[in-house]
Amino acid sequence: MEYAVELIELYWASLLWTTPFNNYTTATVGAAVTELNAHKKFYAGPKNAAGNLTPHLLFRGPFVGEDMGPYVSQLLLLSADFGALAD
């Protein structure tokens, strides 16, 4: 069942990938949170103190500290050597 819930999360991630993080109050994001909360027993992602997923925690990693602060693109964390940034 854990795998099925992971697939549900991946479906929602693919549906919401163009939604800016500051728009995570939309009805579609709410639907994703509601569906994943319906399966929270098998959901491996972060949850709040009450054991529920919230829009703030949606698509955060399962590791300690990944629910802190704003979302940051992995492309901003590492330097890149391509395009206009090439040496």
PyMOL Python script that loads the backbone (N, CA, C, O; Angstrom):
from pymol import cmd

cmd.read_pdbstr("""\
ATOM      1  N   MET A   1       0.826  -1.209   0.000  1.00  0.00           N
ATOM      2  CA  MET A   1       0.000   0.000   0.000  1.00  0.00           C
ATOM      3  C   MET A   1       0.863   1.263   0.000  1.00  0.00           C
ATOM      4  O   MET A   1       0.471   2.285  -0.563  1.00  0.00           O
ATOM      5  N   GLU A   2       2.043   1.192   0.634  1.00  0.00           N
ATOM      6  CA  GLU A   2       2.931   2.355   0.658  1.00  0.00           C
ATOM      7  C   GLU A   2       3.309   2.783  -0.763  1.00  0.00           C
ATOM      8  O   GLU A   2       3.383   3.973  -1.070  1.00  0.00           O
ATOM      9  N   TYR A   3       3.544   1.787  -1.619  1.00  0.00           N
ATOM     10  CA  TYR A   3       3.905   2.086  -3.006  1.00  0.00           C
ATOM     11  C   TYR A   3       2.753   2.773  -3.732  1.00  0.00           C
ATOM     12  O   TYR A   3       2.978   3.695  -4.517  1.00  0.00           O
ATOM     13  N   ALA A   4       1.543   2.340  -3.483  1.00  0.00           N
ATOM     14  CA  ALA A   4       0.369   2.946  -4.120  1.00  0.00           C
ATOM     15  C   ALA A   4       0.224   4.409  -3.697  1.00  0.00           C
ATOM     16  O   ALA A   4      -0.092   5.265  -4.523  1.00  0.00           O
ATOM     17  N   VAL A   5       0.451   4.695  -2.429  1.00  0.00           N
ATOM     18  CA  VAL A   5       0.346   6.073  -1.937  1.00  0.00           C
ATOM     19  C   VAL A   5       1.477   6.917  -2.513  1.00  0.00           C
ATOM     20  O   VAL A   5       1.280   8.096  -2.804  1.00  0.00           O
ATOM     21  N   GLU A   6       2.654   6.329  -2.679  1.00  0.00           N
ATOM     22  CA  GLU A   6       3.748   7.045  -3.323  1.00  0.00           C
ATOM     23  C   GLU A   6       3.390   7.386  -4.766  1.00  0.00           C
ATOM     24  O   GLU A   6       3.720   8.471  -5.243  1.00  0.00           O
ATOM     25  N   LEU A   7       2.726   6.482  -5.458  1.00  0.00           N
ATOM     26  CA  LEU A   7       2.286   6.765  -6.829  1.00  0.00           C
ATOM     27  C   LEU A   7       1.249   7.885  -6.857  1.00  0.00           C
ATOM     28  O   LEU A   7       1.252   8.713  -7.768  1.00  0.00           O
ATOM     29  N   ILE A   8       0.365   7.913  -5.862  1.00  0.00           N
ATOM     30  CA  ILE A   8      -0.614   9.003  -5.765  1.00  0.00           C
ATOM     31  C   ILE A   8       0.115  10.329  -5.601  1.00  0.00           C
ATOM     32  O   ILE A   8      -0.224  11.315  -6.255  1.00  0.00           O
ATOM     33  N   GLU A   9       1.117  10.352  -4.726  1.00  0.00           N
ATOM     34  CA  GLU A   9       1.885  11.573  -4.506  1.00  0.00           C
ATOM     35  C   GLU A   9       2.604  11.997  -5.792  1.00  0.00           C
ATOM     36  O   GLU A   9       2.628  13.182  -6.125  1.00  0.00           O
ATOM     37  N   LEU A  10       3.184  11.045  -6.507  1.00  0.00           N
ATOM     38  CA  LEU A  10       3.866  11.360  -7.763  1.00  0.00           C
ATOM     39  C   LEU A  10       2.888  11.877  -8.821  1.00  0.00           C
ATOM     40  O   LEU A  10       3.227  12.760  -9.610  1.00  0.00           O
ATOM     41  N   TYR A  11       1.683  11.326  -8.832  1.00  0.00           N
ATOM     42  CA  TYR A  11       0.657  11.828  -9.756  1.00  0.00           C
ATOM     43  C   TYR A  11       0.368  13.297  -9.462  1.00  0.00           C
ATOM     44  O   TYR A  11       0.338  14.128 -10.369  1.00  0.00           O
ATOM     45  N   TRP A  12       0.154  13.606  -8.183  1.00  0.00           N
ATOM     46  CA  TRP A  12      -0.134  14.993  -7.820  1.00  0.00           C
ATOM     47  C   TRP A  12       1.056  15.904  -8.122  1.00  0.00           C
ATOM     48  O   TRP A  12       0.868  17.036  -8.567  1.00  0.00           O
ATOM     49  N   ALA A  13       2.264  15.425  -7.886  1.00  0.00           N
ATOM     50  CA  ALA A  13       3.454  16.230  -8.183  1.00  0.00           C
ATOM     51  C   ALA A  13       3.534  16.540  -9.673  1.00  0.00           C
ATOM     52  O   ALA A  13       3.883  17.655 -10.060  1.00  0.00           O
ATOM     53  N   SER A  14       3.214  15.556 -10.508  1.00  0.00           N
ATOM     54  CA  SER A  14       3.252  15.799 -11.954  1.00  0.00           C
ATOM     55  C   SER A  14       2.137  16.739 -12.395  1.00  0.00           C
ATOM     56  O   SER A  14       2.299  17.488 -13.358  1.00  0.00           O
ATOM     57  N   LEU A  15       1.010  16.703 -11.696  1.00  0.00           N
ATOM     58  CA  LEU A  15      -0.096  17.596 -12.028  1.00  0.00           C
ATOM     59  C   LEU A  15       0.177  19.029 -11.572  1.00  0.00           C
ATOM     60  O   LEU A  15      -0.268  19.982 -12.210  1.00  0.00           O
ATOM     61  N   LEU A  16       0.903  19.177 -10.475  1.00  0.00           N
ATOM     62  CA  LEU A  16       1.121  20.498  -9.881  1.00  0.00           C
ATOM     63  C   LEU A  16       2.503  21.082 -10.159  1.00  0.00           C
ATOM     64  O   LEU A  16       2.854  22.109  -9.579  1.00  0.00           O
ATOM     65  N   TRP A  17       3.288  20.464 -11.021  1.00  0.00           N
ATOM     66  CA  TRP A  17       4.670  20.900 -11.179  1.00  0.00           C
ATOM     67  C   TRP A  17       4.808  22.322 -11.690  1.00  0.00           C
ATOM     68  O   TRP A  17       5.855  22.934 -11.481  1.00  0.00           O
ATOM     69  N   THR A  18       3.802  22.874 -12.348  1.00  0.00           N
ATOM     70  CA  THR A  18       3.887  24.252 -12.837  1.00  0.00           C
ATOM     71  C   THR A  18       3.257  25.258 -11.880  1.00  0.00           C
ATOM     72  O   THR A  18       3.256  26.457 -12.157  1.00  0.00           O
ATOM     73  N   THR A  19       2.724  24.785 -10.763  1.00  0.00           N
ATOM     74  CA  THR A  19       2.110  25.677  -9.777  1.00  0.00           C
ATOM     75  C   THR A  19       3.201  26.293  -8.902  1.00  0.00           C
ATOM     76  O   THR A  19       3.938  25.562  -8.241  1.00  0.00           O
ATOM     77  N   PRO A  20       3.319  27.616  -8.885  1.00  0.00           N
ATOM     78  CA  PRO A  20       4.319  28.242  -8.021  1.00  0.00           C
ATOM     79  C   PRO A  20       4.033  27.926  -6.546  1.00  0.00           C
ATOM     80  O   PRO A  20       2.877  27.828  -6.135  1.00  0.00           O
ATOM     81  N   PHE A  21       5.086  27.770  -5.773  1.00  0.00           N
ATOM     82  CA  PHE A  21       4.922  27.414  -4.361  1.00  0.00           C
ATOM     83  C   PHE A  21       4.100  28.448  -3.594  1.00  0.00           C
ATOM     84  O   PHE A  21       3.402  28.092  -2.644  1.00  0.00           O
ATOM     85  N   ASN A  22       4.168  29.721  -3.986  1.00  0.00           N
ATOM     86  CA  ASN A  22       3.376  30.731  -3.278  1.00  0.00           C
ATOM     87  C   ASN A  22       1.899  30.664  -3.648  1.00  0.00           C
ATOM     88  O   ASN A  22       1.094  31.406  -3.085  1.00  0.00           O
ATOM     89  N   ASN A  23       1.524  29.785  -4.591  1.00  0.00           N
ATOM     90  CA  ASN A  23       0.115  29.564  -4.945  1.00  0.00           C
ATOM     91  C   ASN A  23      -0.397  28.241  -4.386  1.00  0.00           C
ATOM     92  O   ASN A  23      -1.377  27.695  -4.892  1.00  0.00           O
ATOM     93  N   TYR A  24       0.251  27.724  -3.358  1.00  0.00           N
ATOM     94  CA  TYR A  24      -0.148  26.433  -2.812  1.00  0.00           C
ATOM     95  C   TYR A  24      -1.392  26.527  -1.928  1.00  0.00           C
ATOM     96  O   TYR A  24      -1.595  25.696  -1.042  1.00  0.00           O
ATOM     97  N   THR A  25      -2.209  27.529  -2.170  1.00  0.00           N
ATOM     98  CA  THR A  25      -3.496  27.642  -1.486  1.00  0.00           C
ATOM     99  C   THR A  25      -4.643  27.357  -2.452  1.00  0.00           C
ATOM    100  O   THR A  25      -5.806  27.559  -2.106  1.00  0.00           O
ATOM    101  N   THR A  26      -4.327  26.890  -3.660  1.00  0.00           N
ATOM    102  CA  THR A  26      -5.364  26.636  -4.662  1.00  0.00           C
ATOM    103  C   THR A  26      -6.176  25.392  -4.309  1.00  0.00           C
ATOM    104  O   THR A  26      -5.761  24.576  -3.487  1.00  0.00           O
ATOM    105  N   ALA A  27      -7.329  25.265  -4.938  1.00  0.00           N
ATOM    106  CA  ALA A  27      -8.204  24.111  -4.707  1.00  0.00           C
ATOM    107  C   ALA A  27      -7.540  22.810  -5.139  1.00  0.00           C
ATOM    108  O   ALA A  27      -7.767  21.768  -4.524  1.00  0.00           O
ATOM    109  N   THR A  28      -6.728  22.856  -6.183  1.00  0.00           N
ATOM    110  CA  THR A  28      -6.057  21.643  -6.646  1.00  0.00           C
ATOM    111  C   THR A  28      -5.057  21.151  -5.611  1.00  0.00           C
ATOM    112  O   THR A  28      -4.976  19.951  -5.351  1.00  0.00           O
ATOM    113  N   VAL A  29      -4.307  22.051  -5.026  1.00  0.00           N
ATOM    114  CA  VAL A  29      -3.370  21.671  -3.957  1.00  0.00           C
ATOM    115  C   VAL A  29      -4.158  21.124  -2.769  1.00  0.00           C
ATOM    116  O   VAL A  29      -3.741  20.149  -2.144  1.00  0.00           O
ATOM    117  N   GLY A  30      -5.282  21.739  -2.460  1.00  0.00           N
ATOM    118  CA  GLY A  30      -6.141  21.241  -1.378  1.00  0.00           C
ATOM    119  C   GLY A  30      -6.631  19.831  -1.649  1.00  0.00           C
ATOM    120  O   GLY A  30      -6.712  19.013  -0.732  1.00  0.00           O
ATOM    121  N   ALA A  31      -6.960  19.538  -2.908  1.00  0.00           N
ATOM    122  CA  ALA A  31      -7.407  18.194  -3.268  1.00  0.00           C
ATOM    123  C   ALA A  31      -6.281  17.182  -3.083  1.00  0.00           C
ATOM    124  O   ALA A  31      -6.512  16.064  -2.623  1.00  0.00           O
ATOM    125  N   ALA A  32      -5.059  17.580  -3.446  1.00  0.00           N
ATOM    126  CA  ALA A  32      -3.906  16.691  -3.265  1.00  0.00           C
ATOM    127  C   ALA A  32      -3.689  16.387  -1.784  1.00  0.00           C
ATOM    128  O   ALA A  32      -3.476  15.236  -1.404  1.00  0.00           O
ATOM    129  N   VAL A  33      -3.745  17.424  -0.956  1.00  0.00           N
ATOM    130  CA  VAL A  33      -3.564  17.256   0.490  1.00  0.00           C
ATOM    131  C   VAL A  33      -4.665  16.374   1.067  1.00  0.00           C
ATOM    132  O   VAL A  33      -4.394  15.496   1.886  1.00  0.00           O
ATOM    133  N   THR A  34      -5.896  16.604   0.646  1.00  0.00           N
ATOM    134  CA  THR A  34      -7.026  15.806   1.143  1.00  0.00           C
ATOM    135  C   THR A  34      -6.866  14.333   0.777  1.00  0.00           C
ATOM    136  O   THR A  34      -7.079  13.454   1.612  1.00  0.00           O
ATOM    137  N   GLU A  35      -6.492  14.066  -0.471  1.00  0.00           N
ATOM    138  CA  GLU A  35      -6.341  12.670  -0.891  1.00  0.00           C
ATOM    139  C   GLU A  35      -5.195  11.981  -0.157  1.00  0.00           C
ATOM    140  O   GLU A  35      -5.329  10.832   0.265  1.00  0.00           O
ATOM    141  N   LEU A  36      -4.075  12.674  -0.005  1.00  0.00           N
ATOM    142  CA  LEU A  36      -2.947  12.060   0.697  1.00  0.00           C
ATOM    143  C   LEU A  36      -3.242  11.886   2.183  1.00  0.00           C
ATOM    144  O   LEU A  36      -2.791  10.915   2.789  1.00  0.00           O
ATOM    145  N   ASN A  37      -3.990  12.809   2.775  1.00  0.00           N
ATOM    146  CA  ASN A  37      -4.390  12.641   4.177  1.00  0.00           C
ATOM    147  C   ASN A  37      -5.330  11.457   4.355  1.00  0.00           C
ATOM    148  O   ASN A  37      -5.356  10.842   5.421  1.00  0.00           O
ATOM    149  N   ALA A  38      -6.100  11.131   3.326  1.00  0.00           N
ATOM    150  CA  ALA A  38      -6.984   9.964   3.396  1.00  0.00           C
ATOM    151  C   ALA A  38      -6.176   8.674   3.494  1.00  0.00           C
ATOM    152  O   ALA A  38      -6.687   7.641   3.925  1.00  0.00           O
ATOM    153  N   HIS A  39      -4.904   8.747   3.087  1.00  0.00           N
ATOM    154  CA  HIS A  39      -4.017   7.577   3.126  1.00  0.00           C
ATOM    155  C   HIS A  39      -2.826   7.826   4.049  1.00  0.00           C
ATOM    156  O   HIS A  39      -1.762   7.240   3.853  1.00  0.00           O
ATOM    157  N   LYS A  40      -2.993   8.687   5.053  1.00  0.00           N
ATOM    158  CA  LYS A  40      -1.846   9.116   5.855  1.00  0.00           C
ATOM    159  C   LYS A  40      -1.164   7.981   6.620  1.00  0.00           C
ATOM    160  O   LYS A  40      -0.002   8.104   7.007  1.00  0.00           O
ATOM    161  N   LYS A  41      -1.867   6.899   6.833  1.00  0.00           N
ATOM    162  CA  LYS A  41      -1.244   5.749   7.499  1.00  0.00           C
ATOM    163  C   LYS A  41      -0.068   5.230   6.671  1.00  0.00           C
ATOM    164  O   LYS A  41       0.911   4.727   7.222  1.00  0.00           O
ATOM    165  N   PHE A  42      -0.166   5.352   5.360  1.00  0.00           N
ATOM    166  CA  PHE A  42       0.858   4.827   4.465  1.00  0.00           C
ATOM    167  C   PHE A  42       1.696   5.926   3.809  1.00  0.00           C
ATOM    168  O   PHE A  42       2.590   5.630   3.016  1.00  0.00           O
ATOM    169  N   TYR A  43       1.417   7.184   4.131  1.00  0.00           N
ATOM    170  CA  TYR A  43       2.149   8.307   3.539  1.00  0.00           C
ATOM    171  C   TYR A  43       3.467   8.496   4.287  1.00  0.00           C
ATOM    172  O   TYR A  43       3.473   8.663   5.506  1.00  0.00           O
ATOM    173  N   ALA A  44       4.583   8.471   3.554  1.00  0.00           N
ATOM    174  CA  ALA A  44       5.909   8.535   4.174  1.00  0.00           C
ATOM    175  C   ALA A  44       6.459   9.954   4.305  1.00  0.00           C
ATOM    176  O   ALA A  44       7.497  10.158   4.934  1.00  0.00           O
ATOM    177  N   GLY A  45       5.781  10.924   3.725  1.00  0.00           N
ATOM    178  CA  GLY A  45       6.277  12.296   3.771  1.00  0.00           C
ATOM    179  C   GLY A  45       6.043  12.932   5.134  1.00  0.00           C
ATOM    180  O   GLY A  45       5.430  12.328   6.014  1.00  0.00           O
ATOM    181  N   PRO A  46       6.535  14.155   5.302  1.00  0.00           N
ATOM    182  CA  PRO A  46       6.395  14.840   6.587  1.00  0.00           C
ATOM    183  C   PRO A  46       4.945  15.206   6.888  1.00  0.00           C
ATOM    184  O   PRO A  46       4.158  15.494   5.987  1.00  0.00           O
ATOM    185  N   LYS A  47       4.615  15.187   8.168  1.00  0.00           N
ATOM    186  CA  LYS A  47       3.274  15.557   8.644  1.00  0.00           C
ATOM    187  C   LYS A  47       3.429  16.534   9.800  1.00  0.00           C
ATOM    188  O   LYS A  47       4.492  16.618  10.414  1.00  0.00           O
ATOM    189  N   ASN A  48       2.374  17.264  10.092  1.00  0.00           N
ATOM    190  CA  ASN A  48       2.422  18.209  11.204  1.00  0.00           C
ATOM    191  C   ASN A  48       2.260  17.461  12.531  1.00  0.00           C
ATOM    192  O   ASN A  48       2.180  16.233  12.548  1.00  0.00           O
ATOM    193  N   ALA A  49       2.212  18.202  13.634  1.00  0.00           N
ATOM    194  CA  ALA A  49       2.119  17.585  14.959  1.00  0.00           C
ATOM    195  C   ALA A  49       0.846  16.765  15.135  1.00  0.00           C
ATOM    196  O   ALA A  49       0.823  15.829  15.934  1.00  0.00           O
ATOM    197  N   ALA A  50      -0.206  17.098  14.406  1.00  0.00           N
ATOM    198  CA  ALA A  50      -1.464  16.350  14.489  1.00  0.00           C
ATOM    199  C   ALA A  50      -1.457  15.118  13.580  1.00  0.00           C
ATOM    200  O   ALA A  50      -2.431  14.365  13.547  1.00  0.00           O
ATOM    201  N   GLY A  51      -0.362  14.913  12.844  1.00  0.00           N
ATOM    202  CA  GLY A  51      -0.257  13.757  11.967  1.00  0.00           C
ATOM    203  C   GLY A  51      -0.874  13.947  10.597  1.00  0.00           C
ATOM    204  O   GLY A  51      -1.175  12.973   9.907  1.00  0.00           O
ATOM    205  N   ASN A  52      -1.065  15.202  10.197  1.00  0.00           N
ATOM    206  CA  ASN A  52      -1.684  15.502   8.901  1.00  0.00           C
ATOM    207  C   ASN A  52      -0.700  16.185   7.963  1.00  0.00           C
ATOM    208  O   ASN A  52       0.213  16.890   8.393  1.00  0.00           O
ATOM    209  N   LEU A  53      -0.906  15.961   6.690  1.00  0.00           N
ATOM    210  CA  LEU A  53      -0.174  16.677   5.653  1.00  0.00           C
ATOM    211  C   LEU A  53      -0.846  18.030   5.466  1.00  0.00           C
ATOM    212  O   LEU A  53      -2.071  18.126   5.532  1.00  0.00           O
ATOM    213  N   THR A  54      -0.063  19.070   5.234  1.00  0.00           N
ATOM    214  CA  THR A  54      -0.584  20.410   4.969  1.00  0.00           C
ATOM    215  C   THR A  54       0.023  20.909   3.655  1.00  0.00           C
ATOM    216  O   THR A  54       1.021  20.353   3.195  1.00  0.00           O
ATOM    217  N   PRO A  55      -0.555  21.942   3.045  1.00  0.00           N
ATOM    218  CA  PRO A  55       0.048  22.489   1.815  1.00  0.00           C
ATOM    219  C   PRO A  55       1.505  22.909   2.021  1.00  0.00           C
ATOM    220  O   PRO A  55       2.317  22.796   1.103  1.00  0.00           O
ATOM    221  N   HIS A  56       1.841  23.392   3.222  1.00  0.00           N
ATOM    222  CA  HIS A  56       3.226  23.800   3.515  1.00  0.00           C
ATOM    223  C   HIS A  56       4.184  22.606   3.472  1.00  0.00           C
ATOM    224  O   HIS A  56       5.359  22.771   3.146  1.00  0.00           O
ATOM    225  N   LEU A  57       3.699  21.424   3.793  1.00  0.00           N
ATOM    226  CA  LEU A  57       4.544  20.226   3.844  1.00  0.00           C
ATOM    227  C   LEU A  57       4.486  19.385   2.572  1.00  0.00           C
ATOM    228  O   LEU A  57       5.268  18.449   2.409  1.00  0.00           O
ATOM    229  N   LEU A  58       3.565  19.715   1.673  1.00  0.00           N
ATOM    230  CA  LEU A  58       3.375  18.936   0.450  1.00  0.00           C
ATOM    231  C   LEU A  58       4.646  18.913  -0.399  1.00  0.00           C
ATOM    232  O   LEU A  58       5.240  19.957  -0.671  1.00  0.00           O
ATOM    233  N   PHE A  59       5.054  17.719  -0.812  1.00  0.00           N
ATOM    234  CA  PHE A  59       6.224  17.464  -1.664  1.00  0.00           C
ATOM    235  C   PHE A  59       7.549  17.811  -0.993  1.00  0.00           C
ATOM    236  O   PHE A  59       8.549  18.035  -1.676  1.00  0.00           O
ATOM    237  N   ARG A  60       7.563  17.858   0.312  1.00  0.00           N
ATOM    238  CA  ARG A  60       8.825  17.997   1.039  1.00  0.00           C
ATOM    239  C   ARG A  60       9.429  16.613   1.200  1.00  0.00           C
ATOM    240  O   ARG A  60       8.711  15.613   1.182  1.00  0.00           O
ATOM    241  N   GLY A  61      10.712  16.553   1.353  1.00  0.00           N
ATOM    242  CA  GLY A  61      11.371  15.262   1.523  1.00  0.00           C
ATOM    243  C   GLY A  61      11.087  14.641   2.873  1.00  0.00           C
ATOM    244  O   GLY A  61      10.614  15.317   3.787  1.00  0.00           O
ATOM    245  N   PRO A  62      11.372  13.368   3.000  1.00  0.00           N
ATOM    246  CA  PRO A  62      11.099  12.668   4.260  1.00  0.00           C
ATOM    247  C   PRO A  62      12.207  12.812   5.291  1.00  0.00           C
ATOM    248  O   PRO A  62      12.117  12.222   6.367  1.00  0.00           O
ATOM    249  N   PHE A  63      13.247  13.579   4.993  1.00  0.00           N
ATOM    250  CA  PHE A  63      14.386  13.655   5.892  1.00  0.00           C
ATOM    251  C   PHE A  63      14.239  14.797   6.885  1.00  0.00           C
ATOM    252  O   PHE A  63      13.543  15.775   6.611  1.00  0.00           O
ATOM    253  N   VAL A  64      14.884  14.678   8.024  1.00  0.00           N
ATOM    254  CA  VAL A  64      14.817  15.672   9.090  1.00  0.00           C
ATOM    255  C   VAL A  64      15.282  17.029   8.562  1.00  0.00           C
ATOM    256  O   VAL A  64      16.328  17.132   7.923  1.00  0.00           O
ATOM    257  N   GLY A  65      14.497  18.058   8.836  1.00  0.00           N
ATOM    258  CA  GLY A  65      14.851  19.418   8.447  1.00  0.00           C
ATOM    259  C   GLY A  65      14.347  19.858   7.090  1.00  0.00           C
ATOM    260  O   GLY A  65      14.414  21.047   6.777  1.00  0.00           O
ATOM    261  N   GLU A  66      13.848  18.953   6.276  1.00  0.00           N
ATOM    262  CA  GLU A  66      13.399  19.333   4.943  1.00  0.00           C
ATOM    263  C   GLU A  66      12.059  20.062   4.945  1.00  0.00           C
ATOM    264  O   GLU A  66      11.605  20.537   3.904  1.00  0.00           O
ATOM    265  N   ASP A  67      11.435  20.148   6.099  1.00  0.00           N
ATOM    266  CA  ASP A  67      10.178  20.881   6.191  1.00  0.00           C
ATOM    267  C   ASP A  67      10.397  22.296   6.730  1.00  0.00           C
ATOM    268  O   ASP A  67       9.435  23.020   6.984  1.00  0.00           O
ATOM    269  N   MET A  68      11.643  22.684   6.902  1.00  0.00           N
ATOM    270  CA  MET A  68      11.971  23.999   7.449  1.00  0.00           C
ATOM    271  C   MET A  68      12.228  24.977   6.309  1.00  0.00           C
ATOM    272  O   MET A  68      12.859  24.625   5.312  1.00  0.00           O
ATOM    273  N   GLY A  69      11.740  26.200   6.458  1.00  0.00           N
ATOM    274  CA  GLY A  69      12.028  27.249   5.496  1.00  0.00           C
ATOM    275  C   GLY A  69      11.296  27.098   4.177  1.00  0.00           C
ATOM    276  O   GLY A  69      10.489  26.185   4.003  1.00  0.00           O
ATOM    277  N   PRO A  70      11.582  27.999   3.250  1.00  0.00           N
ATOM    278  CA  PRO A  70      10.905  27.963   1.948  1.00  0.00           C
ATOM    279  C   PRO A  70      11.451  26.851   1.074  1.00  0.00           C
ATOM    280  O   PRO A  70      12.529  26.315   1.329  1.00  0.00           O
ATOM    281  N   TYR A  71      10.693  26.509   0.038  1.00  0.00           N
ATOM    282  CA  TYR A  71      11.169  25.567  -0.958  1.00  0.00           C
ATOM    283  C   TYR A  71      12.331  26.219  -1.703  1.00  0.00           C
ATOM    284  O   TYR A  71      12.279  27.410  -2.008  1.00  0.00           O
ATOM    285  N   VAL A  72      13.362  25.463  -1.995  1.00  0.00           N
ATOM    286  CA  VAL A  72      14.506  25.956  -2.751  1.00  0.00           C
ATOM    287  C   VAL A  72      14.777  24.958  -3.866  1.00  0.00           C
ATOM    288  O   VAL A  72      14.842  23.752  -3.629  1.00  0.00           O
ATOM    289  N   SER A  73      14.933  25.460  -5.063  1.00  0.00           N
ATOM    290  CA  SER A  73      15.243  24.596  -6.194  1.00  0.00           C
ATOM    291  C   SER A  73      16.632  24.011  -6.029  1.00  0.00           C
ATOM    292  O   SER A  73      17.566  24.710  -5.637  1.00  0.00           O
ATOM    293  N   GLN A  74      16.767  22.724  -6.329  1.00  0.00           N
ATOM    294  CA  GLN A  74      18.089  22.107  -6.265  1.00  0.00           C
ATOM    295  C   GLN A  74      19.032  22.756  -7.271  1.00  0.00           C
ATOM    296  O   GLN A  74      20.249  22.639  -7.130  1.00  0.00           O
ATOM    297  N   LEU A  75      18.502  23.435  -8.278  1.00  0.00           N
ATOM    298  CA  LEU A  75      19.346  24.118  -9.255  1.00  0.00           C
ATOM    299  C   LEU A  75      20.011  25.347  -8.655  1.00  0.00           C
ATOM    300  O   LEU A  75      21.008  25.826  -9.196  1.00  0.00           O
ATOM    301  N   LEU A  76      19.488  25.866  -7.556  1.00  0.00           N
ATOM    302  CA  LEU A  76      20.081  27.030  -6.912  1.00  0.00           C
ATOM    303  C   LEU A  76      21.134  26.643  -5.884  1.00  0.00           C
ATOM    304  O   LEU A  76      21.857  27.510  -5.392  1.00  0.00           O
ATOM    305  N   LEU A  77      21.234  25.378  -5.554  1.00  0.00           N
ATOM    306  CA  LEU A  77      22.139  24.940  -4.504  1.00  0.00           C
ATOM    307  C   LEU A  77      23.548  24.633  -5.001  1.00  0.00           C
ATOM    308  O   LEU A  77      24.510  24.727  -4.239  1.00  0.00           O
ATOM    309  N   LEU A  78      23.670  24.274  -6.252  1.00  0.00           N
ATOM    310  CA  LEU A  78      24.967  23.890  -6.808  1.00  0.00           C
ATOM    311  C   LEU A  78      25.330  24.788  -7.970  1.00  0.00           C
ATOM    312  O   LEU A  78      24.463  25.225  -8.728  1.00  0.00           O
ATOM    313  N   SER A  79      26.615  25.060  -8.106  1.00  0.00           N
ATOM    314  CA  SER A  79      27.033  25.869  -9.243  1.00  0.00           C
ATOM    315  C   SER A  79      26.904  25.043 -10.516  1.00  0.00           C
ATOM    316  O   SER A  79      26.955  23.814 -10.481  1.00  0.00           O
ATOM    317  N   ALA A  80      26.740  25.723 -11.618  1.00  0.00           N
ATOM    318  CA  ALA A  80      26.551  25.030 -12.904  1.00  0.00           C
ATOM    319  C   ALA A  80      27.582  25.562 -13.894  1.00  0.00           C
ATOM    320  O   ALA A  80      27.924  26.745 -13.885  1.00  0.00           O
ATOM    321  N   ASP A  81      28.055  24.687 -14.724  1.00  0.00           N
ATOM    322  CA  ASP A  81      29.045  25.065 -15.726  1.00  0.00           C
ATOM    323  C   ASP A  81      28.468  24.879 -17.128  1.00  0.00           C
ATOM    324  O   ASP A  81      28.967  24.066 -17.905  1.00  0.00           O
ATOM    325  N   PHE A  82      27.423  25.628 -17.446  1.00  0.00           N
ATOM    326  CA  PHE A  82      26.825  25.522 -18.770  1.00  0.00           C
ATOM    327  C   PHE A  82      26.204  26.849 -19.167  1.00  0.00           C
ATOM    328  O   PHE A  82      25.960  27.711 -18.323  1.00  0.00           O
ATOM    329  N   GLY A  83      25.952  27.005 -20.453  1.00  0.00           N
ATOM    330  CA  GLY A  83      25.324  28.223 -20.957  1.00  0.00           C
ATOM    331  C   GLY A  83      26.128  29.461 -20.639  1.00  0.00           C
ATOM    332  O   GLY A  83      27.349  29.472 -20.796  1.00  0.00           O
ATOM    333  N   ALA A  84      25.450  30.506 -20.193  1.00  0.00           N
ATOM    334  CA  ALA A  84      26.084  31.763 -19.888  1.00  0.00           C
ATOM    335  C   ALA A  84      26.997  31.676 -18.652  1.00  0.00           C
ATOM    336  O   ALA A  84      27.824  32.558 -18.421  1.00  0.00           O
ATOM    337  N   LEU A  85      26.836  30.603 -17.861  1.00  0.00           N
ATOM    338  CA  LEU A  85      27.649  30.454 -16.659  1.00  0.00           C
ATOM    339  C   LEU A  85      28.954  29.699 -16.905  1.00  0.00           C
ATOM    340  O   LEU A  85      29.766  29.551 -15.993  1.00  0.00           O
ATOM    341  N   ALA A  86      29.154  29.228 -18.119  1.00  0.00           N
ATOM    342  CA  ALA A  86      30.365  28.459 -18.435  1.00  0.00           C
ATOM    343  C   ALA A  86      31.590  29.353 -18.376  1.00  0.00           C
ATOM    344  O   ALA A  86      31.535  30.539 -18.703  1.00  0.00           O
ATOM    345  N   ASP A  87      32.681  28.766 -17.959  1.00  0.00           N
ATOM    346  CA  ASP A  87      33.946  29.509 -17.894  1.00  0.00           C
ATOM    347  C   ASP A  87      34.529  29.710 -19.256  1.00  0.00           C
ATOM    348  O   ASP A  87      35.592  30.315 -19.389  1.00  0.00           O
TER     349      ASP A  87
END
""", "prot")
cmd.dss("prot")
cmd.show_as("cartoon", "prot")
cmd.util.cbc("prot")
cmd.orient("prot")
